[in-house]
Amino acid sequence: MRTFFLVILILYITKTAWCQSLSDDKRCKCICPKVSILTNNTEIVDGERIRYVANVPPNKCNCMDVVIPKIANQLNGKEGEFCPRCECKYENRNTTIIKVVVIIVIWIIAALVVYMAFLIVLDPLLNKRKKGSYQEHTNEEEDGTPSTSHDMSVRGNVLNRVGHQQDKWKRQVREQRRNIYDRHAMLN
């Protein structure tokens, strides 16, 4: 049921993004040195750059239209010296796609957390067995056929079936480890 709602949500967000481009994030980003570089006549150090961002059309993505209006009073007529040192790039990204990916990742993480909690709660129930309720089978081909009505009622319980499979798996792992590490031979 949750999967159905998730699919509906994804389809709705995709339709909205397809019909309207309002979710597009369009901006011009200019990376320039500090204004003090002109007054102190020093070299540019890596950490001394400032980012200027503005929402302008692609043809106006330059230093004169993005940076100068913000710092014109600090440059004192040295715009011609300052602008060649700036790098301006126009960026266009669809934030709806980013939101959908984040939602999907959150759903996957939430499902894994719920599954982990289920296993944590289920583990004590599986390991808490009554004496005599579990009988180790020596012939695994006969696992599917219960011998008595008591065995049938015990196997009817989901927890006992899962516990039986878990014990069977643990025995197989122990046998494989013994064969690999003790005998240095792999099972076929």
FIDRENMI-123799 format. One record per residue (C-alpha): residue number from 1; x, y, z; residue in three letters. Coordinates in pm, 1 decimal, decimal comma, always signed. Layout:
REM residues N
(NUM (X Y Z) 'Ala')
...
END
This chain:
REM residues 188
(1 (+0,0 +0,0 +0,0) 'Met')
(2 (+285,3 +237,0 +81,8) 'Arg')
(3 (+445,7 +157,6 -250,5) 'Thr')
(4 (+126,5 +260,9 -426,9) 'Phe')
(5 (+124,4 +597,8 -248,2) 'Phe')
(6 (+493,8 +644,9 -321,0) 'Leu')
(7 (+435,9 +580,7 -693,2) 'Val')
(8 (+141,6 +824,8 -693,6) 'Ile')
(9 (+356,3 +1086,7 -517,0) 'Leu')
(10 (+640,4 +1043,9 -766,5) 'Ile')
(11 (+402,0 +1067,5 -1062,1) 'Leu')
(12 (+239,6 +1381,5 -920,4) 'Tyr')
(13 (+573,4 +1551,9 -857,7) 'Ile')
(14 (+697,9 +1452,2 -1203,4) 'Thr')
(15 (+380,0 +1585,2 -1367,6) 'Lys')
(16 (+407,7 +1910,1 -1173,8) 'Thr')
(17 (+772,5 +1950,3 -1272,2) 'Ala')
(18 (+696,5 +1868,9 -1634,4) 'Trp')
(19 (+409,6 +2118,2 -1664,2) 'Cys')
(20 (+564,9 +2400,7 -1468,6) 'Gln')
(21 (+924,1 +2505,7 -1473,8) 'Ser')
(22 (+880,7 +2705,9 -1153,7) 'Leu')
(23 (+1085,0 +2452,6 -962,6) 'Ser')
(24 (+1390,6 +2516,3 -1177,5) 'Asp')
(25 (+1668,1 +2686,1 -991,9) 'Asp')
(26 (+1834,6 +2924,4 -1237,9) 'Lys')
(27 (+2111,6 +3143,4 -1115,4) 'Arg')
(28 (+2435,4 +3309,6 -1201,3) 'Cys')
(29 (+2727,9 +3237,6 -972,5) 'Lys')
(30 (+3038,5 +3455,5 -981,7) 'Cys')
(31 (+3351,2 +3376,5 -782,5) 'Ile')
(32 (+3569,1 +3680,6 -732,1) 'Cys')
(33 (+3862,8 +3784,6 -515,7) 'Pro')
(34 (+3809,8 +4009,5 -216,7) 'Lys')
(35 (+3785,5 +4380,0 -291,9) 'Val')
(36 (+4094,4 +4440,0 -76,3) 'Ser')
(37 (+4304,6 +4280,3 -352,2) 'Ile')
(38 (+4279,2 +4607,9 -549,5) 'Leu')
(39 (+4365,8 +4836,8 -261,8) 'Thr')
(40 (+4650,6 +4630,8 -109,0) 'Asn')
(41 (+4808,4 +4515,7 -436,4) 'Asn')
(42 (+4854,3 +4163,0 -301,7) 'Thr')
(43 (+4826,8 +3827,2 -474,5) 'Glu')
(44 (+4514,9 +3611,9 -456,4) 'Ile')
(45 (+4529,7 +3335,3 -197,4) 'Val')
(46 (+4298,2 +3030,9 -238,1) 'Asp')
(47 (+4090,4 +3114,2 +68,9) 'Gly')
(48 (+4039,3 +3477,5 -31,7) 'Glu')
(49 (+3760,8 +3436,7 -288,6) 'Arg')
(50 (+3399,9 +3542,8 -246,1) 'Ile')
(51 (+3093,9 +3395,6 -416,0) 'Arg')
(52 (+2824,0 +3625,1 -553,2) 'Tyr')
(53 (+2491,5 +3475,0 -662,0) 'Val')
(54 (+2208,3 +3647,3 -848,1) 'Ala')
(55 (+1896,1 +3541,3 -1033,9) 'Asn')
(56 (+1955,5 +3693,3 -1377,5) 'Val')
(57 (+1900,2 +3571,9 -1735,8) 'Pro')
(58 (+2186,1 +3376,2 -1898,3) 'Pro')
(59 (+2289,5 +3669,7 -2120,0) 'Asn')
(60 (+2342,9 +3889,8 -1810,5) 'Lys')
(61 (+2557,7 +3638,5 -1624,4) 'Cys')
(62 (+2870,4 +3849,5 -1598,8) 'Asn')
(63 (+3061,6 +4050,5 -1343,9) 'Cys')
(64 (+2910,4 +4385,6 -1444,3) 'Met')
(65 (+2549,0 +4270,1 -1390,9) 'Asp')
(66 (+2594,2 +4042,8 -1088,0) 'Val')
(67 (+2891,6 +4160,4 -881,1) 'Val')
(68 (+2928,3 +4532,3 -949,6) 'Ile')
(69 (+2577,4 +4632,4 -828,9) 'Pro')
(70 (+2657,2 +4473,4 -491,4) 'Lys')
(71 (+3004,8 +4621,1 -435,6) 'Ile')
(72 (+3018,1 +4933,2 -654,8) 'Ala')
(73 (+3070,1 +5163,4 -355,9) 'Asn')
(74 (+3382,0 +4965,3 -247,8) 'Gln')
(75 (+3555,6 +4961,0 -587,5) 'Leu')
(76 (+3587,6 +5338,0 -635,2) 'Asn')
(77 (+3594,3 +5324,0 -1015,6) 'Gly')
(78 (+3823,9 +5019,3 -1045,8) 'Lys')
(79 (+3558,1 +4794,0 -1199,4) 'Glu')
(80 (+3774,0 +4742,1 -1509,5) 'Gly')
(81 (+4053,7 +4596,0 -1297,4) 'Glu')
(82 (+3825,7 +4386,1 -1076,5) 'Phe')
(83 (+3594,8 +4214,1 -1328,4) 'Cys')
(84 (+3862,7 +4022,2 -1526,8) 'Pro')
(85 (+3951,6 +3842,0 -1203,3) 'Arg')
(86 (+3597,5 +3702,3 -1161,7) 'Cys')
(87 (+3464,6 +3374,9 -1298,7) 'Glu')
(88 (+3092,0 +3372,4 -1370,1) 'Cys')
(89 (+2889,7 +3060,2 -1454,3) 'Lys')
(90 (+2519,2 +3022,3 -1525,9) 'Tyr')
(91 (+2363,8 +2725,1 -1343,1) 'Glu')
(92 (+2032,6 +2560,8 -1415,8) 'Asn')
(93 (+1909,2 +2271,1 -1204,2) 'Arg')
(94 (+1571,1 +2113,3 -1140,7) 'Asn')
(95 (+1505,4 +2109,2 -767,7) 'Thr')
(96 (+1200,3 +1883,9 -810,0) 'Thr')
(97 (+1419,0 +1597,1 -925,7) 'Ile')
(98 (+1647,9 +1656,3 -629,5) 'Ile')
(99 (+1346,8 +1650,1 -393,2) 'Lys')
(100 (+1215,9 +1324,9 -546,5) 'Val')
(101 (+1553,7 +1155,2 -507,0) 'Val')
(102 (+1578,1 +1270,2 -145,5) 'Val')
(103 (+1225,6 +1142,8 -72,4) 'Ile')
(104 (+1306,5 +803,5 -225,9) 'Ile')
(105 (+1627,6 +775,7 -24,2) 'Val')
(106 (+1440,7 +867,7 +296,6) 'Ile')
(107 (+1174,3 +602,0 +221,1) 'Trp')
(108 (+1440,0 +337,2 +164,2) 'Ile')
(109 (+1619,5 +426,5 +486,6) 'Ile')
(110 (+1289,6 +426,7 +678,2) 'Ala')
(111 (+1198,2 +84,2 +538,0) 'Ala')
(112 (+1536,6 -54,1 +639,2) 'Leu')
(113 (+1501,2 +90,0 +990,7) 'Val')
(114 (+1155,0 -64,9 +1026,8) 'Val')
(115 (+1289,6 -397,2 +901,3) 'Tyr')
(116 (+1579,5 -378,8 +1147,6) 'Met')
(117 (+1340,3 -300,9 +1434,1) 'Ala')
(118 (+1123,6 -595,2 +1329,9) 'Phe')
(119 (+1425,8 -825,6 +1337,4) 'Leu')
(120 (+1536,8 -690,8 +1674,8) 'Ile')
(121 (+1191,1 -757,2 +1820,7) 'Val')
(122 (+1161,3 -1095,3 +1648,1) 'Leu')
(123 (+1503,2 -1228,2 +1755,0) 'Asp')
(124 (+1421,8 -1270,3 +2127,6) 'Pro')
(125 (+1096,9 -1445,0 +2035,4) 'Leu')
(126 (+1282,7 -1687,9 +1811,6) 'Leu')
(127 (+1552,4 -1764,9 +2064,6) 'Asn')
(128 (+1304,1 -1811,4 +2351,9) 'Lys')
(129 (+1198,4 -2171,7 +2290,1) 'Arg')
(130 (+1032,8 -2413,5 +2527,5) 'Lys')
(131 (+1217,6 -2728,3 +2627,1) 'Lys')
(132 (+1127,3 -3018,6 +2408,2) 'Gly')
(133 (+946,0 -2805,6 +2150,1) 'Ser')
(134 (+1235,1 -2822,7 +1908,4) 'Tyr')
(135 (+1386,2 -3148,7 +1796,9) 'Gln')
(136 (+1698,1 -3139,8 +1582,2) 'Glu')
(137 (+1652,8 -3321,3 +1253,9) 'His')
(138 (+1927,0 -3546,1 +1132,6) 'Thr')
(139 (+1782,9 -3606,9 +788,0) 'Asn')
(140 (+1708,3 -3277,6 +615,0) 'Glu')
(141 (+1504,4 -3442,9 +338,6) 'Glu')
(142 (+1234,3 -3525,0 +593,6) 'Glu')
(143 (+1209,0 -3164,8 +719,6) 'Asp')
(144 (+890,7 -3097,3 +523,3) 'Gly')
(145 (+693,5 -3397,1 +660,0) 'Thr')
(146 (+591,0 -3375,6 +1026,0) 'Pro')
(147 (+588,9 -3705,6 +1214,7) 'Ser')
(148 (+329,0 -3625,7 +1483,0) 'Thr')
(149 (+37,7 -3391,9 +1533,3) 'Ser')
(150 (+240,2 -3207,9 +1800,3) 'His')
(151 (+511,4 -3133,0 +1543,9) 'Asp')
(152 (+244,5 -3006,6 +1301,1) 'Met')
(153 (+100,1 -2762,1 +1554,4) 'Ser')
(154 (+448,0 -2636,4 +1643,5) 'Val')
(155 (+541,1 -2592,8 +1278,3) 'Arg')
(156 (+216,2 -2412,7 +1213,1) 'Gly')
(157 (+355,6 -2125,5 +1411,9) 'Asn')
(158 (+538,5 -1877,6 +1189,9) 'Val')
(159 (+799,4 -1797,8 +1451,8) 'Leu')
(160 (+894,4 -2163,2 +1489,5) 'Asn')
(161 (+927,1 -2203,8 +1113,2) 'Arg')
(162 (+1148,0 -1898,0 +1088,9) 'Val')
(163 (+1348,4 -2018,1 +1390,3) 'Gly')
(164 (+1390,9 -2360,3 +1233,8) 'His')
(165 (+1522,9 -2205,0 +911,2) 'Gln')
(166 (+1754,1 -1981,9 +1111,4) 'Gln')
(167 (+1894,2 -2280,9 +1305,7) 'Asp')
(168 (+1936,5 -2476,6 +982,9) 'Lys')
(169 (+2125,7 -2184,3 +829,5) 'Trp')
(170 (+2346,3 -2151,0 +1137,3) 'Lys')
(171 (+2434,3 -2523,8 +1119,9) 'Arg')
(172 (+2525,3 -2486,1 +753,7) 'Gln')
(173 (+2743,2 -2183,3 +828,5) 'Val')
(174 (+2920,4 -2371,0 +1112,2) 'Arg')
(175 (+2983,2 -2666,3 +881,8) 'Glu')
(176 (+3116,3 -2439,4 +606,2) 'Gln')
(177 (+3346,2 -2259,9 +847,7) 'Arg')
(178 (+3474,1 -2590,5 +981,9) 'Arg')
(179 (+3538,2 -2717,3 +628,6) 'Asn')
(180 (+3700,4 -2397,2 +508,1) 'Ile')
(181 (+3911,9 -2298,2 +807,8) 'Tyr')
(182 (+3987,1 -2636,1 +967,0) 'Asp')
(183 (+4020,8 -2854,0 +660,2) 'Arg')
(184 (+4095,6 -2573,8 +411,4) 'His')
(185 (+3844,6 -2722,1 +170,3) 'Ala')
(186 (+3528,0 -2567,1 +31,1) 'Met')
(187 (+3189,5 -2736,7 +14,9) 'Leu')
(188 (+3058,9 -2821,1 -329,1) 'Asn')
END
